[in-house]
Amino acid sequence: MALDHEIKSQLIPYLDYIEQNVVLKVSAGSDDLSAKVLEFVREIAELSDKVSVEAATLERTPSFAVDRADSVSGIAFAGLPLGHEFTSFVMALLQVSGRRPKIEDELIEQIKALDIRLDFTSYISLSCHNCPEVVQALNIMSVLNPNISHTMVEGSGFKAEVEAKQVMSVPAVHLNGEEFGGGRMTIEQIMAKLGASVDVSALGNKEPYDVLVVGGGPAGAAAAIYAARKGIRTGLLAESIGGQVLETLGIENIIGQKYTEGPKFMAEVEAHVRAYPVDIIPAQRASKLERKEILELTLNSGAVLKSKTIVLATGARWRSIGVPGELAFKNKGIAYCPHCDGPLFAGKDVAVIGGGNSGVEAAIDLAGTSKHVTVIEFLPELKADSVLQNRLYSLPNVTVITNAQTKEIAGSGKVERITYADRDSGQDTTIDIAGVFILIGLMPNTEWLDGVVDRTRIGEIIVDKHGAASLPGVFAAGDCTDSAYKQIIISMGSGATAALGAFDYLIRND
Ligand SMILES: Cc1cc2nc3c(=O)[nH]c(=O)nc-3n(C[C@H](O)[C@H](O)[C@H](O)COP(=O)(O)OP(=O)(O)OC[C@H]3O[C@@H](n4cnc5c(N)ncnc54)[C@H](O)[C@@H]3O)c2cc1C
């Protein structure tokens, strides 16, 4: 049985939303995976009389296309879309049947207007929580435009292809056979990468805001909700809505929710923001902030937004180690997400740089699938919680190297070796590895604010108890500030504080 009883009972209500008949066209051989794919599509068809199965010959075996009886959608799944991709499959089924994708009308028109042939392939792993967003975005594009096709390839079922294409990080997206991009990408970001132009004049013509929030993570979302609830004109601009929380799966410290998962939680947060009259501007990056008569925020696209107050909630990103090879081998063996990319290194030797909680958790996770894990920590001791260290040291396939400075990551075309030096003796050691996971902490996304607001030595925006930064009318919240602790509820609390601080400022100064 491909689908267990629980999944089937969860799926049945969704199948009622199928509008027009859908055909699952299956290319299957006599191998085990083909048998599983056949079982999967047949079980789906048994649950709905609007779904049928047909044999077909497709580019990959096993794979299946999701088409309407009267038209081809361009969507195919190679391997089994289970795990995190089951939702992608269900959404594809509904959208191919005629359900409208939940994206803005303007974006739908932009996608329909693409008049070149675009054949996408996305390489994913079922444990990757960043992958479904990309798969679902490309599926939507395929459904909307007959010039576009998308095949999701589940890496473990197509190892030879994954090796040949040197896919070492997922999601990896190829377009017309060439590398197109990697990592989490929203549909707006994919469109921007394709050169679909942003209407700069439409953005620049927007009326000034009372509060403009920069950042769509927990801090920005909380600030936008608090501001909108005051009845003032609120905007929210974000490069990628969701923030760092999208990178984590199990979350157990949001008070009132014993357990949730990052993507699910942030989808709920986004829906909460959208329930208010907040003008959301996605897939845009702020690059300059100036105080003229009013605050002016310049975006990468060249558009300028105006606001009486600004809440900066730009969060943080993974810190890089700054050694030769790090940039060259990004997505070619250098990774930051063990959940996503761990399966690509199954049975291989890997290194984890960083002995804090994230690094040690990653090493424990990787030890389950990799042949051997070497943890390299700069300090004389690991910094992770003792419970994690105890677990790490109990694992037979882990070596911990402390007091070691990483000097180089090397290889030809992909990561093959790492060199570190003992910080006391200065002696270099080089070990052969196939992958390096760099988990040495985070740095605030505030470089673009240099000289605009006061920041700490490490770039965090300095705020007072109202969330106010040094430039009048500018407030900040969350991981981009000098708050002592960086957590979801702390970011949300500071987002609320910054919005209330901005409201207070408007009352006194407007
Ligand atoms: C792997 C991992 C696991 C975690 N697990 C937990 C956990 O279990 N519990 C917990 O409480 N916390 C956890 N955290 C920490 C938590 O995710 C952060 O504290 C929180 O996300 C910070 O929220 P934020 O809104 O300040 O910033 P972020 O979440 O970093 O959001 C920043 C936002 O700003 C946008 N942005 C950045 N620069 C620009 C720009 N120039 N222009 C426009 N937009 C921009 C980004 O696109 C994003 O939307 C975890 C973090 C990581 C990385």
The ligand as an SDF file (V2000), in Angstrom:
LIG
                    3D

 53 58  0  0  0  0  0  0  0  0999 V2000
   17.4040   26.3450   11.2650 C   0  0  0  0  0  0  0  0  0  0  0  0
   16.7350   27.2730   12.2430 C   0  0  0  0  0  0  0  0  0  0  0  0
   15.9060   26.7460   13.2210 C   0  0  0  0  0  0  0  0  0  0  0  0
   15.2570   27.5950   14.1400 C   0  0  0  0  0  0  0  0  0  0  0  0
   14.4150   27.0320   15.0630 N   0  0  0  0  0  0  0  0  0  0  0  0
   13.7350   27.8470   15.9220 C   0  0  0  0  0  0  0  0  0  0  0  0
   12.8000   27.3030   16.8630 C   0  0  0  0  0  0  0  0  0  0  0  0
   12.5830   26.0950   16.9100 O   0  0  0  0  0  0  0  0  0  0  0  0
   12.1750   28.1710   17.6910 N   0  0  0  0  0  0  0  0  0  0  0  0
   12.3850   29.5250   17.6780 C   0  0  0  0  0  0  0  0  0  0  0  0
   11.7520   30.2470   18.4360 O   0  0  0  0  0  0  0  0  0  0  0  0
   13.2620   30.0610   16.7970 N   0  0  0  0  0  0  0  0  0  0  0  0
   13.9380   29.2660   15.9280 C   0  0  0  0  0  0  0  0  0  0  0  0
   14.8360   29.8110   15.0390 N   0  0  0  0  0  0  0  0  0  0  0  0
   15.0670   31.2690   15.0750 C   0  0  0  0  0  0  0  0  0  0  0  0
   13.9320   32.0370   14.3780 C   0  0  0  0  0  0  0  0  0  0  0  0
   13.7020   31.4620   13.1080 O   0  0  0  0  0  0  0  0  0  0  0  0
   14.3250   33.5070   14.2370 C   0  0  0  0  0  0  0  0  0  0  0  0
   14.5760   34.0390   15.5110 O   0  0  0  0  0  0  0  0  0  0  0  0
   13.2050   34.3020   13.5760 C   0  0  0  0  0  0  0  0  0  0  0  0
   12.8790   33.7760   12.3060 O   0  0  0  0  0  0  0  0  0  0  0  0
   13.6110   35.7560   13.3920 C   0  0  0  0  0  0  0  0  0  0  0  0
   12.5650   36.4290   12.7760 O   0  0  0  0  0  0  0  0  0  0  0  0
   12.7880   37.7970   11.9920 P   0  0  0  0  0  0  0  0  0  0  0  0
   11.4420   38.1880   11.4690 O   0  0  0  0  0  0  0  0  0  0  0  0
   13.5030   38.7370   12.8570 O   0  0  0  0  0  0  0  0  0  0  0  0
   13.7710   37.4810   10.8090 O   0  0  0  0  0  0  0  0  0  0  0  0
   13.7750   36.3790    9.5650 P   0  0  0  0  0  0  0  0  0  0  0  0
   12.9380   35.2410    9.9820 O   0  0  0  0  0  0  0  0  0  0  0  0
   15.1820   36.2160    9.2960 O   0  0  0  0  0  0  0  0  0  0  0  0
   13.0230   37.1840    8.4250 O   0  0  0  0  0  0  0  0  0  0  0  0
   13.6600   38.2340    7.7430 C   0  0  0  0  0  0  0  0  0  0  0  0
   12.7890   38.7160    6.6020 C   0  0  0  0  0  0  0  0  0  0  0  0
   13.3820   39.8700    6.0230 O   0  0  0  0  0  0  0  0  0  0  0  0
   13.4770   39.7330    4.5980 C   0  0  0  0  0  0  0  0  0  0  0  0
   14.6060   40.5540    4.1560 N   0  0  0  0  0  0  0  0  0  0  0  0
   15.9040   40.4830    4.5300 C   0  0  0  0  0  0  0  0  0  0  0  0
   16.6240   41.4760    3.9660 N   0  0  0  0  0  0  0  0  0  0  0  0
   15.7380   42.1850    3.2070 C   0  0  0  0  0  0  0  0  0  0  0  0
   15.8530   43.3430    2.3850 C   0  0  0  0  0  0  0  0  0  0  0  0
   17.0060   43.9970    2.2370 N   0  0  0  0  0  0  0  0  0  0  0  0
   14.7440   43.7830    1.7380 N   0  0  0  0  0  0  0  0  0  0  0  0
   13.5480   43.1570    1.8740 C   0  0  0  0  0  0  0  0  0  0  0  0
   13.3840   42.0680    2.6610 N   0  0  0  0  0  0  0  0  0  0  0  0
   14.4620   41.6050    3.3190 C   0  0  0  0  0  0  0  0  0  0  0  0
   13.6310   38.2420    4.4000 C   0  0  0  0  0  0  0  0  0  0  0  0
   13.3000   37.8770    3.0690 O   0  0  0  0  0  0  0  0  0  0  0  0
   12.6250   37.7430    5.4460 C   0  0  0  0  0  0  0  0  0  0  0  0
   11.3210   37.8620    4.9450 O   0  0  0  0  0  0  0  0  0  0  0  0
   15.4820   28.9990   14.1040 C   0  0  0  0  0  0  0  0  0  0  0  0
   16.3200   29.5290   13.1170 C   0  0  0  0  0  0  0  0  0  0  0  0
   16.9410   28.6810   12.1910 C   0  0  0  0  0  0  0  0  0  0  0  0
   17.8340   29.2640   11.1180 C   0  0  0  0  0  0  0  0  0  0  0  0
  1  2  1  0
  2  3  1  0
  2 52  2  0
  3  4  2  0
  4  5  1  0
  4 50  1  0
  5  6  2  0
  6  7  1  0
  6 13  1  0
  7  8  2  0
  7  9  1  0
  9 10  1  0
 10 11  2  0
 10 12  1  0
 12 13  2  0
 13 14  1  0
 14 15  1  0
 14 50  1  0
 15 16  1  0
 16 17  1  0
 16 18  1  0
 18 19  1  0
 18 20  1  0
 20 21  1  0
 20 22  1  0
 22 23  1  0
 23 24  1  0
 24 25  2  0
 24 26  1  0
 24 27  1  0
 27 28  1  0
 28 29  2  0
 28 30  1  0
 28 31  1  0
 31 32  1  0
 32 33  1  0
 33 34  1  0
 33 48  1  0
 34 35  1  0
 35 36  1  0
 35 46  1  0
 36 37  1  0
 36 45  1  0
 37 38  2  0
 38 39  1  0
 39 40  1  0
 39 45  2  0
 40 41  1  0
 40 42  2  0
 42 43  1  0
 43 44  2  0
 44 45  1  0
 46 47  1  0
 46 48  1  0
 48 49  1  0
 50 51  2  0
 51 52  1  0
 52 53  1  0
M  END
$$$$
